[in-house]
């Protein structure tokens, strides 16, 4: 590789003494690259690779009389684990499109010339700055049967809503809490994306008589393809890993209706102390996440 | 250029080293720091300060986390061999599981000292496989607190304070309904440990059901018998009728009661301090733990103990402190001075009774005698089993679902099936080790 490059550059055989100098320079570059990369590589190994290997070795029951796959057969024969996968799937199917649609709608709205746009943007982004645990505790009070939200419904002459106490409502309540935090965060990426779209496209299209709706579908959405793909993938992954709101608001209940997989895994590992089954469930989660993200990449039209 | 690159690289290397080393901690001084993981924020400062004064160069760091998290953190950190925890608070029914995982040091050689200082129930609470693994700090009991003013305004008879005046649950609910019907309170009845097995076990056993675990090692669940279902239906009814509140967490129950929203509260002695603090003081009273008509009188017992972790690097010093906080009457008294729970140390218990009576002289007149009778005659320990953690987790969830309106029989059947699987798996895991 080195020789070919050298020959191409010079166009004739290089002087013999330049060869080792160039090799030394390249070795030097590689060494510096290595030194600069070292911190990241060390952190990657410590924080990503090592836990992954640990999860594998915990999940596979080496030396067990029950067989090496016993942790997997245990979780796959557990109705609670299947319920948790099912709930996570329903949660993902609802929350991801919902959050992205809301984030996109708000991003479009807040890049228009509306009064006090800075204030609105700050208000929408504010929940991101509140730690998840704190916001969950605030919502816990809001959702109480005799709490402020039911105070409003009663004032409107509506019946009290069993936000966290009825299986049909609890998952929706978790979706509300997660979206309250998530929508503002994902919106910022889309706002930045919209700013990148040349204004001339909008001007030209409006001269041609395109309305706001056509501009949105034919200029904004195609122009946002890359930030949208990022938001879609990152949002999906982060929603697979939701834990704090479930822990604080419902503990997976009522009747397992909010038992998202991350909570199920944590409960196995840290309440029941079954790290083997928890690691097996973690590996299942990783496979599911990779599969879903791969499908998302395939479904997103156009490639760079 | 080369110099700039060298210095940039050196800076980046240095920052990596700093970043990595900062994770390690260490203070480089001679001071010995003992870390105590506990669920009682603000409760242990007096006993810690007294110990530090006596032992120069020793500092006790209190890592206080909420009740539920202490169980999870103990599991996560001691399970991973963390040497950063020297002392850990132990919930007695979880002891067998912690011992099975090798989290605690064996303290059996100090049994004679324990027998000198502790009541028998206390020693039982730290015994697993016939040996002692921790030092008991407190014992416990539940009482029926009532809102005196609301009962009087509704024309409802005030319950008596002695064990002879003990009410039945049927009677309590009737009175509670009368107070609510009179518009005095929103709810009739609340529990400071709602949905938690600790508070439910005495009721379940009083109705005639077993404690839920049977077999040689208490590894066979039995939670869907007709008696369990009968209790489940009772528990479901009091919540579906609105007599007891849904959606209110255990942590909020005492406040619900002291803000005048509930006629009765089933709660522990630690609530006394909170009730006397503020406008509500002296407008409440306390009566013995109720029982079901035709059923036995059953009361809860046991409370937190303190253990020394097997991973500690300062075992002797940690033991010295733990013994000071439990075996030493002065230390034990200090350890109970904030959280008003009764110490198992007999001398400290006397001082504790005086303290409680100073706090609420009128209401606690019969407290000492009632406590003695309940502990000696009616108290039932929670089942000792390595599967207790699984059992309690499933039961707390089941009763939380029942409170929210889930079908009782289905919920208890599902709980039974889940426990069958989990406890069998636990035996398999134990066979592998």
Interface residues (C-beta under 8 A of the other chain):
Chain A: X32 X35 X36 X38 X39 X42 X61 X63 X64 X65 X66 X70 X74 X77 X78 X79 X80 X140 X143 X144 X145 X146 X162 X163 X164 X165 X166 X251 X252 X253 X254 X255 X266 X267 X269 X270 X271 X272 X273 X274 X275 X276 X277
Chain B: X5 X9 X12 X13 X15 X16 X19 X20 X71 X72 X73 X75 X76 X79 X97 X101 X186 X245 X246 X247 X248 X249 X389 X390 X393 X397 X400 X401 X404 X405 X406 X411 X417 X418 X421 X422 X425 X428 X429 X431 X432
